Amino acid sequence: MPIQSIAYDPSGAFVATGSADRTIKLWDIVKGFCTHCFREHTGVVQTLYFHVKNPAGAMYLSSSSDDNSVRVHNLLRKNEPCVATFTQHVSLPTQLCSTSDSSLLISAGRDKVVNFYSLKSLQHIRTVPVQEELESAVILSRVHTRSLLQQFESDVIDGTTSYVLLTAGEKGLIKFYRFQMKANNVASFKINLLMQLPLSQHCTRPIAALEYSGHSEDGDLWVVAVDHSIYSFNMSAVKKNLVEEIESKTSTDEHLSLTAQPDRLLVGNQGEILDMVCVPARLSTNKEDSEEEVQERVVRELVVVTNSPHVRVMDTDTLQCRYLEAHTDIVLSADVGPDGEWLVTSSKDRTCIVWHLPSQRAVAVCEGHTDAVGCVCTSQNPATYLSRGVFLVSGAGDKILKKWQLPTHSLLKSYRALQASSSPGLVRLTSQYSIRAHDKDINCVVSSPNDAMLASCSQDRTIRLWNVSDLTPIATLNGHKRGVWRVQFSPIDKVLASCSGDRTVRLWSLSDWSCLRTLEGNSASVLCVSFVNKGSQLMSGSADGLLRLWTVRTGECEATFDRHVDKVWVVRTLDRHNFNQNGDPSSEQLPQEDFSAMLVSAGSDSKVQFWRDVTEEEELQQTQQREAVVLLEQQLTNLVRNRNYGQAFVVALQLGHSFKLLGIITAILEDEDELQQQLDLPAGGDEAVEKGVFSQMWLSRLDPYIPKLSSDQIEKLVGYMAEWNTNARHCFASTLLFGSLLRQVGVNKLLELKTVQQSLPAMLAYSERHHNRISRLHQSTYLLEYVRARMSLQPLASNDKEIEPVGVKRNVSVTVASGDSKSDDVPVLFKPKGKKARRQ
C-alpha cells in the first residue's frame, strides 16, 4: 500500500511512516529494521509528528487519519503504547504541531477549527474556530516569538508562557495567533489573533503547506500555494513590515494586515504562455550590509503572460519571479518600452494597464474597448521618449484600434497625487484616436522601430499599415489564405514579416507594398515570427511545436528545432543594452560575456526555452578540427614512411581512415625485416618467408598493437573489421586482426561491447562464405595434384647428352601411365597436327 506520510525523529535515529493500510511503522535508520507497528487507526494515516523528549522521559509520536481522530503514542511504553485518543475533529485533521517544550499539542483541520491538547495531562484544552479550512499550522521558535510580541503592548499574564501559532488554508492568509497558558492551569488558556499576512493583495491564493525554519537568527517561512508556487518570507522582513504597520495604524481593528513581499518566489506551474516580452538588460547594484561591498550584476528579466490575471516578471539568471496584479481577467498581451521602465498589458477585462517596472506598481489604466483587448504595443524609438510623444496602441475583439497618449514624464507624479487624495486609484488615460481597423478580431499590432508606422493583422486575412500620428490607413497587404497571427518589422530594412494559419511566412516590401518572398515548409499554422541576427534571419514558431530558422536573403530553412511539444505562441530576442535618459545606448557598460544574442520561446507546453546563437563557435570548432586533421594526416604519413607502425596504427584509428588503417595492417604483415628479427634468421634469401608466413609467430604479429587500444578504439576497429570482412581481398587481414583481439582482449570483454554484439552476426556470415569459397578452391586443386602425380618427364640417359644443332626439331616423347597398357613405359609420340603439320 502507498505511504501517505513520513516524519523524522529530532535526533535523526528513527523515521515513522503512515500508510494507506491504516498502519504506522517506526524504523531504526541505523540498523534498518522496524521497531514498532501501530494499528489503532481505522482510516488512512495522513499526518505524523515526532515530539521532543519531555522532562518526564516520555517519547511521543502523534498521528491523525481519515477517521478524524488524533492519537498519541508513547514509544517507550511496551504495553499499550497508544496513551491518548482525541476525537474532537469532525473532519480530516491536516496538520499537527507542538510547542518547543512538548507541553501542548495543536491540531488543525478542514472542519475550520484548531484544537489544543495538553501532553502532560493528555486532555483536550480548547477548540478555537478559525472560519476557514486549514491545511497547515506551525509554531514559531522562542526567539522569533519574543521578537514579534515585543511590538505589541497588550498585557501578559504573570507566570504564563506565550507562543505564536501560524495557520494557513483556503483563504490564502497566514494568520498569526498568540496563545498563552500557565503551567498546569487549563483555565488560564488564552488566545487571540495578532495579524495576518495575505499572499496576494488582489486575489485569493489558497495555501497548501507551511514550512518554518527557526534555527537561524533571521528565520525563513516557506509557503506553498495550491498553484505549486513557493513563497519565501524572511522573519526579519515580516517584523520590519509589522513595525511599519503599527506606526501607520489608524483604525481600531483587533489585528493588522501586513503587506510584506516575499523575498523569493518560485513559480511551479507556468500554465499556457500566451505572450512574453524581454525587458532590456540593466545593471543591478546590491550592497551587502556585513561587508559593505557593492556588487553589480546584469539583470535580464522576462515579462511572461499566461492564462491568468497575473503578470509574471521573471529573472532569467536566478529564476526568481514576482507577480504584477491589477487585472481582473486573463491577460492576453504585453509590451515594454526601450528604456525598460514602462510596461503595458491588455486583458480580457477590456482594459489596458500601464506598469512602472522599477516600483512594480500599476499606475494607469486605459478603458474604452467593448471586447477583450487581444494586443497592445507602445513606442519603440528612444527619441520619442525625449520628445514626450510616447503612445500606446491597443487592438481588441471589437475590431477597433485605439491610440492612447502616455505621458511618461508626468505619470508617476499624477499617480502619487491621486494616491494622496481621498479617492486613490489608477490614472485614467483617454484615447486620442479610434478607428475600425478590420472585419474580424485583431490578433497583433506593432510599431515600427522609428515610430512612424503601425502594422496590424487580423483573422480577416489582411495586414494593414497605419500612420502613427492620426491612425490614417497607408496600405493593405493581401495574400494570406488564412488568418494572420503576427507581424514584425525588420530592424534594418524596409521589410515586414507576417505569419499565418496558411502555414506560410511572408516578407513584404514597405516601399511598394509587394510580397517579396513566401517561406513555405511548415506543416501547421505559423503562430509567431521574429527577426534575429540583425534582421538577416527569421525565427518562426508553429502549432506543431517546431521552431524554424530562415535566411531572409535566400528564403531557405537553415535549421529546425523541436524542443517544444505544443503550440509555440511567442518568440522574442533578448535585448543587449539599456537606454539612458538621452535616448542613446546606456553608459552602463555591461560585461562582454553578456552581449551574446539570445532567443526566448514559449507556448502551450508551459516551457520557456532559451536559445543562444552558436554559429561562430561551431565554425571555429570546425576550423580547429580541420587543422587538427591536417596535422594528424601529415603525422600519419611520416610514421608510415619511417615504418613506425605502432603509432601509425593509433593515429589512423583516431582519424577514422579505415583504408589507410588496412594498408598499415598489410604493411605490418608484409614487413620481412621484422619477421627475420622475430625468427632470428639471417637476412637475405627466402628462408624467412618460407618459415615465417602462416607460422604461429607470423599469425600473432598484430598482437602487440592491441593492448594499447581503449574500449572506444576497439569498438571503432571492430566496425572497420566488419566492413573489411565483406571484401574477399581484405578478409584475411580482418580475420587475423580478430584473432589478435580474441587473444589480447578476451571473449567476455569483447561481448560486453555493443559494436561487437551488432557486428558479430554479419562477420560470421561473411566468414562462412569466405570459408566455403576457400574450401571449393582447395577442392579444385585436387585435380592438379592428381595430374601432377600421374605425369612426369622422361629423363635423358647419360650417354645421350649431345647438343642438337640449332633449328633441328625433334618429336617429344612423353610416357603416360595407363591402366590399359601392358607396360608402364610405353613411348607415345605426339606429332603436330593441323595446318602447321601439312606445311611441314
C-alpha positions in Angstrom: 0.0 0.0 0.0 1.3 3.6 -0.7 2.9 5.6 2.1 0.9 8.7 2.8 3.0 10.4 5.4 6.5 10.4 6.8 8.2 12.0 9.8 11.7 12.0 11.2 12.7 11.9 14.8 14.5 15.1 16.0 17.6 13.0 16.8 17.6 11.6 13.3 17.8 8.0 14.5 14.2 7.0 13.7 11.7 7.5 10.9 7.9 6.9 11.1 5.8 6.1 8.0 2.0 6.1 7.8 0.4 4.0 5.1 -2.9 3.6 3.3 -3.2 0.2 5.0 -4.0 2.2 8.3 -0.8 1.2 10.0 2.1 3.3 11.4 5.6 1.8 11.4 8.6 3.1 13.2 12.0 2.3 11.6 15.5 2.3 13.0 17.5 4.2 10.4 20.9 2.9 11.5 20.1 -0.7 11.9 17.4 -0.8 9.2 14.6 -2.7 10.9 11.0 -1.9 12.1 10.8 -1.3 15.8 7.1 -0.6 16.2 3.9 -1.1 14.3 0.7 0.6 15.4 -2.7 -0.5 14.1 -5.1 1.6 16.1 -6.4 3.9 13.3 -9.4 2.9 11.2 -8.6 5.2 8.3 -5.7 6.2 6.1 -2.9 7.8 8.2 -2.4 11.4 6.9 -0.1 13.1 9.4 2.7 12.1 11.7 4.6 14.3 14.2 7.5 13.5 16.5 7.7 15.4 19.8 10.8 16.4 21.5 11.5 14.2 24.5 9.8 15.8 27.5 11.3 16.2 31.0 9.2 13.2 32.2 11.1 11.0 29.9 8.2 10.2 27.5 8.9 10.0 23.8 5.7 10.8 21.9 4.6 10.2 18.3 1.3 11.8 17.3 -0.8 10.9 14.3 -4.0 11.7 12.5 -6.1 9.8 10.0 -9.2 9.8 7.9 -11.2 8.6 10.8 -10.9 12.2 12.2 -9.0 11.1 15.2 -5.7 12.2 16.7 -3.7 9.6 18.6 -0.6 9.9 20.8 1.8 7.0 21.1 4.5 6.7 23.8 7.3 4.9 22.1 9.0 3.9 25.4 5.9 2.1 26.6 5.9 -1.6 25.7 2.3 -2.4 26.6 -0.5 -0.3 25.1 1.7 2.4 23.6 -1.3 4.5 22.5 -1.8 6.7 25.6 -4.4 9.1 24.2 -7.1 9.3 21.5 -8.8 12.7 20.7 -11.9 12.8 18.6 -12.8 16.5 18.7 -12.4 17.0 15.0 -15.4 16.3 12.7 -13.3 16.4 9.5 -9.8 15.5 8.5 -7.0 16.8 10.7 -4.5 18.1 8.2 -1.6 19.3 10.5 -0.1 18.5 13.9 2.5 20.6 15.8 3.6 21.1 19.3 5.3 23.7 21.5 9.1 23.7 21.9 8.8 22.1 25.4 6.3 19.4 24.2 3.8 20.6 26.7 1.0 21.3 24.2 -0.2 19.6 21.0 -2.1 21.5 18.3 -4.1 20.0 15.5 -5.6 22.0 12.6 -8.2 20.5 10.3 -10.6 21.1 7.5 -13.5 21.5 9.9 -12.4 25.1 10.4 -11.1 24.7 13.9 -7.8 24.4 15.8 -7.7 22.0 18.8 -5.3 22.3 21.7 -4.3 19.4 23.9 -2.1 19.0 27.0 0.6 16.4 26.7 1.1 16.4 30.4 -2.4 15.5 31.4 -3.3 14.1 28.0 -6.5 16.1 27.9 -8.3 18.4 25.4 -8.0 22.0 26.4 -9.8 24.2 23.9 -11.3 24.3 20.4 -10.8 27.6 18.5 -12.9 28.3 15.4 -10.9 30.0 12.6 -13.6 30.4 9.9 -11.6 28.6 7.1 -10.5 25.2 6.1 -6.9 24.8 7.3 -4.1 22.9 5.5 -1.1 23.7 7.7 0.0 25.1 11.0 3.4 25.9 12.6 4.6 27.4 15.9 7.4 30.0 15.9 10.6 29.5 17.9 11.0 31.3 21.2 13.4 33.8 19.6 11.0 34.9 16.9 8.1 34.8 19.2 9.7 37.2 21.6 10.8 39.4 18.7 7.3 39.7 17.4 5.4 40.0 20.7 7.7 42.9 21.7 5.9 45.1 19.2 2.5 44.7 21.0 1.7 46.5 24.2 -1.0 44.1 25.4 -0.8 42.8 28.9 0.7 39.5 29.6 -0.5 37.3 32.5 2.2 36.7 35.1 3.6 33.2 35.2 2.4 32.3 31.7 4.3 31.3 28.6 3.3 32.9 25.3 3.6 31.2 21.9 2.8 32.3 18.3 0.9 30.0 16.1 0.7 30.4 12.3 -2.2 28.9 10.3 -2.9 28.8 6.6 -5.7 27.5 4.4 -8.2 28.2 1.7 -8.4 32.0 2.1 -4.7 32.4 1.3 -3.9 34.2 4.6 -1.1 33.4 7.0 -2.7 34.2 10.4 -0.6 34.9 13.5 -2.2 33.8 16.8 -0.8 34.4 20.2 -1.8 31.8 22.9 -0.6 31.6 26.5 -1.3 29.4 29.5 0.1 28.7 32.9 2.0 25.5 33.6 -0.9 23.2 34.6 -3.9 25.6 34.7 -6.2 24.9 31.8 -8.5 27.7 32.8 -5.7 30.3 32.2 -5.5 29.4 28.5 -6.0 32.5 26.3 -5.7 33.0 22.5 -6.1 36.0 20.2 -5.4 36.9 16.6 -2.5 39.3 16.2 -2.2 39.9 12.5 -2.5 38.3 9.1 -0.3 38.2 6.0 -2.0 37.7 2.6 -0.1 36.1 -0.2 -1.9 38.4 -2.6 -3.4 41.8 -2.1 -5.8 41.5 -5.1 -7.0 37.9 -5.1 -7.2 34.7 -3.0 -4.5 32.1 -3.4 -5.2 29.1 -1.3 -2.3 27.8 0.7 -1.4 24.1 0.6 1.5 23.9 3.1 3.7 25.9 5.5 7.3 25.1 6.4 9.2 27.0 9.1 12.9 27.1 9.7 13.7 28.8 13.0 17.2 27.6 13.6 18.8 30.8 12.2 18.6 34.2 13.7 16.5 35.6 10.8 14.4 32.6 10.2 12.5 31.6 7.0 8.9 30.8 6.4 8.2 28.8 3.2 4.6 28.9 1.8 3.4 26.5 -0.9 0.3 27.6 -2.8 -2.1 25.3 -4.5 -0.8 26.5 -7.9 2.6 25.0 -6.9 4.2 28.4 -6.4 6.7 28.6 -3.4 7.0 31.8 -1.4 9.9 32.6 0.9 9.4 35.1 3.7 12.2 36.3 6.0 11.0 36.8 9.6 13.1 39.9 9.9 11.3 41.4 6.9 8.0 40.4 8.5 8.9 42.1 11.7 10.0 45.3 9.9 6.7 45.4 8.0 4.9 44.8 11.3 6.6 47.9 12.8 5.6 50.0 9.8 2.0 48.9 10.0 1.8 49.6 13.7 3.2 53.1 13.3 0.8 53.8 10.4 -2.2 52.2 12.0 -5.2 54.5 12.3 -8.1 52.0 12.8 -9.0 50.2 15.9 -9.1 46.7 14.4 -8.0 43.9 16.6 -5.5 42.6 14.1 -3.2 44.0 11.5 -3.0 43.1 7.8 0.6 43.0 6.7 1.9 43.8 3.1 5.3 42.2 3.3 6.5 40.9 -0.1 8.2 37.5 -0.4 12.0 37.5 -0.5 11.8 34.9 -3.2 9.1 33.5 -5.4 9.5 30.3 -7.4 6.7 29.5 -9.9 5.9 25.8 -10.1 3.4 25.9 -13.0 3.5 28.5 -15.8 0.3 27.4 -17.5 -0.2 28.2 -21.1 2.1 31.1 -22.1 0.3 33.4 -24.4 2.8 36.3 -24.8 6.2 37.3 -23.5 8.4 40.4 -23.7 12.1 40.9 -22.8 12.9 43.8 -20.6 16.2 45.5 -21.7 19.2 44.4 -19.7 20.4 46.6 -16.9 22.9 46.7 -14.1 21.6 45.9 -10.6 23.6 47.2 -7.6 23.3 45.3 -4.3 25.1 46.5 -1.2 26.0 43.9 1.4 25.3 45.1 4.9 28.0 43.0 6.5 30.9 43.6 4.1 29.7 47.0 2.8 30.7 45.9 -0.7 28.9 47.0 -3.8 28.1 44.0 -6.0 26.9 44.5 -9.6 25.3 42.0 -11.9 23.4 42.1 -15.1 19.7 41.7 -14.7 17.7 40.2 -17.6 14.0 39.9 -17.0 11.1 38.4 -18.9 7.5 39.5 -18.6 5.5 36.3 -19.0 1.8 36.4 -19.8 0.0 33.2 -19.0 -3.7 32.2 -18.9 -4.2 34.0 -15.6 -4.9 37.6 -14.5 -1.4 38.0 -13.1 1.6 39.2 -15.0 4.9 37.4 -14.1 8.3 39.2 -14.2 11.0 36.5 -14.1 14.7 37.0 -13.6 16.4 34.8 -16.2 19.5 34.2 -14.0 18.0 33.3 -10.6 14.6 32.2 -11.9 13.1 34.4 -9.1 9.6 35.7 -10.0 7.3 38.4 -8.9 3.6 39.0 -9.6 2.0 42.1 -11.0 -1.6 42.1 -10.0 -4.3 44.6 -11.2 -6.3 42.9 -14.0 -9.4 41.0 -13.1 -9.4 38.6 -16.1 -6.8 36.7 -18.2 -4.0 38.8 -19.6 -3.6 38.4 -23.3 -0.7 40.6 -24.4 2.2 42.8 -23.2 4.8 45.2 -24.5 7.7 47.1 -22.9 9.4 50.3 -23.8 13.1 50.5 -24.9 14.1 52.0 -21.5 12.7 49.0 -19.6 10.8 51.3 -17.2 7.2 51.1 -18.6 5.2 48.0 -19.3 1.7 47.9 -20.9 -0.6 44.9 -20.7 -4.0 44.1 -22.2 -6.6 41.7 -20.8 -10.0 40.1 -21.3 -11.3 42.6 -18.8 -11.4 45.1 -21.7 -8.7 47.3 -20.2 -5.0 48.1 -20.7 -2.8 48.8 -17.7 0.4 50.7 -17.6 3.0 49.5 -15.1 6.1 51.1 -13.6 8.5 48.2 -13.5 11.1 49.6 -11.0 8.4 50.1 -8.4 6.2 47.2 -9.5 3.1 49.3 -9.5 0.2 49.7 -11.8 -0.1 53.5 -12.4 -2.6 54.0 -15.2 -5.5 52.3 -16.9 -7.0 52.6 -20.4 -10.7 51.9 -20.7 -13.0 52.1 -23.7 -13.0 48.8 -25.6 -16.1 46.8 -25.6 -14.5 43.4 -26.0 -11.3 41.6 -24.9 -8.2 43.5 -25.7 -6.1 41.0 -27.5 -3.0 43.1 -28.4 -1.1 46.2 -27.4 2.1 48.0 -28.3 4.0 51.0 -27.2 6.6 53.4 -28.6 9.9 51.7 -29.5 12.0 54.7 -30.6 14.1 56.2 -27.7 13.8 59.6 -29.2 10.0 59.5 -28.8 10.5 59.4 -25.0 12.6 62.6 -25.2 10.0 64.4 -27.2 7.3 63.4 -24.8 5.3 61.8 -27.5 5.1 58.3 -26.1 1.9 56.5 -27.1 0.4 53.1 -26.9 -2.0 51.4 -29.3 -4.5 48.7 -28.5 -6.5 46.3 -30.6 -9.5 44.3 -29.4 -12.1 41.8 -30.4 -14.4 44.7 -31.2 -12.2 45.3 -34.4 -11.2 48.7 -33.1 -7.7 50.2 -32.9 -7.2 52.9 -30.3 -4.3 55.2 -29.7 -3.6 56.5 -26.2 -1.2 59.2 -25.2 1.2 58.0 -22.5 2.7 60.9 -20.5 5.7 59.1 -19.0 7.3 62.3 -17.9 4.4 63.2 -15.5 2.6 59.9 -15.0 4.3 59.0 -11.7 3.7 62.4 -10.3 0.0 62.2 -11.2 -0.2 58.7 -9.7 1.3 59.9 -6.4 -1.1 62.8 -6.2 -4.0 60.6 -6.9 -2.9 58.2 -4.1 -2.7 61.1 -1.7 -6.2 62.2 -2.5 -9.4 61.0 -0.9 -10.2 58.6 -3.7 -7.0 56.7 -4.6 -6.8 54.7 -7.7 -5.1 54.5 -11.1 -4.6 57.4 -13.5 -7.2 57.1 -16.3 -5.9 57.7 -19.8 -8.1 58.9 -22.6 -7.9 57.7 -26.2 -6.8 60.2 -28.9 -7.9 58.2 -32.0 -10.2 55.3 -32.6 -10.8 53.5 -35.9 -12.5 50.3 -37.1 -9.4 48.6 -38.5 -10.5 45.1 -39.5 -13.5 43.0 -40.2 -12.6 40.4 -37.6 -10.7 40.1 -34.4 -7.3 41.9 -34.3 -4.5 39.5 -33.5 -1.5 41.7 -33.4 -0.4 45.4 -33.6 3.2 46.5 -33.7 5.1 49.8 -34.1 8.0 50.4 -36.5 11.4 51.0 -35.0 11.2 54.7 -35.8 7.6 55.0 -34.5 6.4 56.3 -37.9 4.1 53.4 -38.9 1.8 50.9 -37.3 1.0 47.4 -38.6 -2.0 45.3 -37.6 -3.2 41.9 -38.6 -6.4 40.1 -38.2 -8.4 36.9 -38.7 -9.8 38.6 -41.9 -6.5 37.5 -43.7 -5.3 41.1 -44.2 -2.4 43.2 -42.9 -3.0 46.9 -42.7 -0.5 49.7 -42.2 -1.4 52.9 -40.4 0.1 56.4 -39.8 1.0 56.7 -36.2 0.1 60.3 -35.9 -3.6 60.0 -36.6 -4.2 56.3 -37.5 -4.9 57.1 -41.2 -4.6 54.0 -43.4 -1.5 53.7 -45.6 -1.8 50.3 -47.3 -3.5 46.9 -47.1 -1.5 43.8 -47.8 -3.4 40.8 -49.2 -2.1 37.4 -49.9 -2.5 35.1 -47.0 -5.2 32.5 -47.3 -5.9 32.2 -43.6 -6.0 34.5 -40.6 -2.7 36.3 -39.9 -1.4 35.7 -36.4 1.5 38.1 -36.0 3.5 40.7 -37.9 7.0 42.0 -37.2 9.1 45.0 -38.6 12.7 44.4 -39.7 15.1 46.3 -37.5 17.3 47.3 -40.5 15.3 47.0 -43.8 12.0 48.3 -45.0 10.6 44.9 -44.7 7.6 43.5 -42.8 7.3 39.8 -41.9 4.0 38.1 -41.3 2.9 34.6 -40.3 -0.5 33.0 -40.9 -2.7 29.9 -40.5 -2.0 29.0 -44.1 1.4 27.6 -42.9 3.5 30.3 -44.6 5.7 33.2 -43.6 5.6 36.2 -46.0 8.0 39.1 -46.4 6.5 42.4 -47.6 8.2 45.4 -49.0 7.4 48.7 -47.3 8.3 50.6 -50.4 5.9 49.3 -53.0 3.7 47.0 -50.7 4.5 43.9 -52.7 5.2 40.4 -51.4 9.0 39.8 -51.7 9.1 36.2 -50.6 7.0 33.4 -49.3 8.6 31.0 -46.9 7.0 27.6 -47.1 7.7 24.3 -45.4 5.7 24.4 -42.2 3.3 21.5 -41.5 1.0 23.5 -39.2 -0.2 27.1 -38.7 2.6 29.6 -38.1 1.8 31.4 -34.9 4.8 33.7 -34.3 7.7 35.2 -36.1 10.7 37.3 -35.1 13.8 38.8 -36.8 17.1 37.6 -35.4 20.8 38.2 -36.2 20.4 41.9 -37.0 17.5 41.2 -39.4 19.3 38.7 -41.6 17.3 35.7 -40.4 13.8 34.9 -39.2 12.7 32.5 -36.4 9.2 31.2 -36.7 7.1 29.0 -34.4 4.2 26.9 -35.4 1.3 25.0 -33.9 3.2 21.6 -34.1 5.8 22.8 -31.6 8.6 23.3 -34.2 10.8 26.4 -34.5 12.3 27.1 -37.9 15.3 29.4 -38.7 15.1 31.1 -42.1 17.6 33.1 -44.1 15.9 36.3 -45.4 18.1 36.7 -48.5 17.7 33.1 -49.8 14.4 32.1 -48.2 15.9 28.7 -47.1 15.2 27.0 -43.9 18.6 26.6 -42.1 17.5 24.6 -39.1 14.5 23.1 -37.3 14.2 22.9 -33.5 11.8 20.6 -31.8 12.2 21.3 -28.0 8.5 22.3 -27.6 5.7 19.7 -27.6 2.8 22.0 -28.2 1.9 25.3 -29.8 4.6 28.0 -29.8 2.9 31.3 -29.3 5.8 33.7 -28.9 9.5 34.1 -29.9 11.5 37.0 -28.7 15.0 38.3 -28.8 16.8 39.3 -25.6 17.9 42.9 -25.8 21.6 43.6 -25.3 21.6 47.1 -23.8 19.6 49.7 -22.0 18.9 53.3 -22.9 19.8 56.3 -20.9 17.8 59.5 -20.5 19.3 60.9 -23.7 17.9 58.1 -25.8 21.3 56.7 -26.5 22.7 53.4 -25.5 23.2 53.4 -21.8 26.6 54.4 -20.5 26.3 51.4 -18.1 28.8 49.0 -19.6 27.6 45.5 -19.4 30.1 42.7 -19.2 31.3 41.4 -22.6 30.1 37.9 -22.0 26.5 39.1 -21.5 26.4 40.6 -25.1 25.7 37.3 -26.8 22.4 37.2 -28.7 19.8 35.0 -27.2 16.3 34.0 -28.2 13.4 33.0 -25.9 10.4 30.9 -27.0 7.3 29.8 -25.1 4.0 28.3 -25.8 1.2 26.0 -24.6 3.6 23.4 -23.1 4.3 25.8 -20.2 8.0 25.9 -21.0 10.3 28.9 -21.6 13.2 27.8 -23.8 16.3 29.9 -24.1 18.3 29.7 -27.3 21.8 31.0 -28.0 23.5 31.6 -31.4 26.5 29.2 -31.6 27.3 29.7 -35.2 30.6 31.3 -34.6 31.6 28.8 -32.0 30.7 25.9 -34.3 32.6 27.4 -37.2 35.7 28.0 -35.0 35.4 24.4 -33.7 35.2 23.1 -37.3 38.2 25.1 -38.3 40.2 23.8 -35.4 39.1 20.2 -36.2 40.2 20.6 -39.9 43.6 21.9 -38.8 43.9 19.0 -36.3 43.1 16.5 -39.1 45.7 18.0 -41.4 48.3 17.7 -38.8 47.3 14.2 -38.0 47.4 13.2 -41.6 50.9 14.6 -42.0 52.0 12.8 -38.9 50.5 9.6 -40.2 52.4 9.9 -43.5 55.6 10.5 -41.6 55.1 7.5 -39.3 54.3 5.2 -42.2 57.4 6.4 -44.1 59.5 5.7 -41.0 57.9 2.3 -40.6 56.7 3.3 -37.1 53.6 1.2 -37.4 52.6 1.2 -33.7 51.9 4.9 -33.6 50.6 4.9 -37.1 48.0 2.3 -36.1 46.6 4.6 -33.4 46.7 7.8 -35.5 44.8 6.1 -38.3 42.2 5.0 -35.8 42.0 8.5 -34.5 41.5 9.9 -37.9 38.9 7.3 -38.8 40.6 6.4 -42.1 39.7 2.7 -42.5 41.5 2.2 -45.8 44.8 3.7 -44.5 44.5 1.5 -41.4 44.1 -1.5 -43.6 47.2 -0.5 -45.5 49.1 -0.2 -42.2 48.0 -3.7 -41.2 49.0 -5.1 -44.6 52.4 -3.4 -44.3 52.9 -5.0 -40.8 52.1 -8.4 -42.2 54.5 -8.0 -45.2 57.4 -6.5 -43.3 60.1 -9.1 -44.0 62.9 -7.4 -41.9 60.8 -7.5 -38.8 59.8 -11.1 -39.5 63.5 -12.1 -39.8 64.3 -10.5 -36.5 61.4 -12.3 -34.8 62.5 -15.7 -36.3 66.3 -15.0 -35.7 67.2 -15.9 -39.3 70.0 -14.4 -41.5 69.0 -11.6 -43.7 68.6 -12.2 -47.4 67.0 -15.1 -49.3 63.5 -16.5 -48.9 64.2 -18.6 -45.9 62.4 -16.1 -43.6 59.4 -16.0 -45.8 59.2 -19.7 -46.2 59.5 -20.4 -42.5 57.6 -17.3 -41.2 54.5 -17.0 -43.4 51.5 -18.8 -41.8 53.6 -19.7 -38.8 52.2 -19.1 -35.3 54.6 -16.2 -34.8 53.5 -14.6 -38.1 49.8 -15.0 -37.3 50.3 -13.2 -34.0 52.2 -10.2 -35.4 49.3 -7.9 -34.7 49.1 -8.8 -31.0 51.5 -6.1 -29.7 49.3 -3.3 -31.1 46.0 -4.4 -29.4 46.8 -3.7 -25.6 47.3 0.0 -26.3 43.8 0.5 -27.6 40.9 1.8 -25.5 37.4 0.4 -25.5 36.1 3.1 -27.9 39.0 2.4 -30.2 38.3 -1.3 -30.1 34.7 -0.7 -31.0 35.7 1.5 -33.9 38.2 -1.1 -35.0 35.6 -3.9 -34.9 33.3 -1.7 -37.1 36.1 -1.4 -39.7 36.8 -5.2 -39.5 33.1 -5.9 -40.3 33.4 -3.7 -43.3 36.7 -5.3 -44.5 35.3 -8.8 -44.0 32.7 -8.1 -46.7 35.5 -8.0 -49.3 37.4 -11.2 -50.3 40.6 -9.2 -50.8 40.6 -7.9 -47.3 39.0 -10.7 -45.3 42.3 -12.3 -44.4 43.6 -9.1 -42.6 40.2 -8.8 -40.8 40.4 -12.5 -39.7 44.0 -12.1 -38.4 43.1 -8.9 -36.5 40.0 -10.5 -34.9 42.2 -13.4 -33.7 44.6 -10.9 -32.1 41.6 -9.3 -30.3 40.4 -12.6 -29.0 43.9 -13.4 -27.6 44.6 -10.0 -26.1 41.2 -8.7 -25.0 39.3 -11.8 -24.3 35.9 -13.1 -25.4 34.0 -11.9 -22.3 35.2 -8.3 -22.6 34.6 -8.3 -26.4 31.0 -9.4 -25.9 30.4 -6.5 -23.5 31.0 -4.0 -26.3 27.8 -3.0 -28.1 29.5 -2.7 -31.5 30.8 -6.3 -31.3 27.4 -7.6 -30.5 26.0 -5.8 -33.5 28.8 -6.7 -35.9 29.4 -10.3 -35.0 26.4 -11.9 -36.8 27.5 -10.2 -40.1 31.1 -11.1 -39.6 30.2 -14.8 -39.0 28.0 -14.9 -42.2 30.7 -13.4 -44.4 33.4 -15.5 -42.8 31.4 -18.6 -43.5 31.1 -17.5 -47.1 34.8 -16.9 -47.4 35.5 -20.3 -45.8 33.2 -22.0 -48.3 34.9 -20.2 -51.2 38.4 -21.3 -50.0 37.1 -24.9 -49.5 35.9 -25.0 -53.1 39.2 -23.6 -54.3 41.1 -26.2 -52.2 39.0 -29.0 -53.7 39.7 -27.7 -57.2 43.5 -28.2 -56.5 43.0 -31.9 -56.1 42.8 -32.3 -59.9 46.1 -30.6 -60.4 47.6 -32.8 -57.7 46.3 -35.8 -59.5 47.5 -34.8 -62.9 50.9 -33.8 -61.5 51.2 -37.2 -59.7 50.4 -39.1 -62.9 52.6 -37.1 -65.2 56.4 -37.0 -65.3 59.1 -36.0 -67.9 61.3 -39.0 -69.1 64.9 -38.2 -68.0 67.7 -38.3 -70.6 70.4 -41.1 -70.5 73.9 -40.2 -69.6 75.3 -41.1 -73.0 72.6 -39.2 -74.8 73.7 -35.8 -73.7 74.5 -34.4 -77.1 73.9 -30.9 -78.3 71.3 -30.7 -81.0 72.0 -28.5 -83.9 70.1 -25.2 -83.9 67.0 -25.4 -86.0 66.5 -29.1 -85.8 63.1 -30.1 -84.4 62.5 -33.4 -82.7 59.5 -35.2 -81.6 58.8 -35.1 -77.9 58.3 -38.4 -76.2 56.1 -38.5 -73.1 55.4 -41.5 -71.1 51.9 -41.8 -69.8 50.9 -44.4 -67.3 47.7 -46.1 -68.2 45.8 -48.9 -66.7 45.1 -50.4 -70.1 48.8 -50.6 -71.1 50.7 -53.8 -70.7 53.9 -51.9 -69.8 54.4 -48.8 -67.7 57.0 -47.5 -70.2 55.1 -47.2 -73.5 56.5 -44.4 -75.6 53.9 -42.3 -77.3 54.8 -39.7 -79.9 52.7 -36.6 -80.1 53.1 -35.2 -83.6 51.9 -31.8 -84.8 48.5 -31.8 -86.5 46.5 -29.4 -88.5 47.7 -26.7 -90.9 51.1 -26.5 -89.3 51.7 -30.2 -89.9 50.7 -30.0 -93.5 53.1 -27.2 -94.1 55.9 -29.2 -92.6 
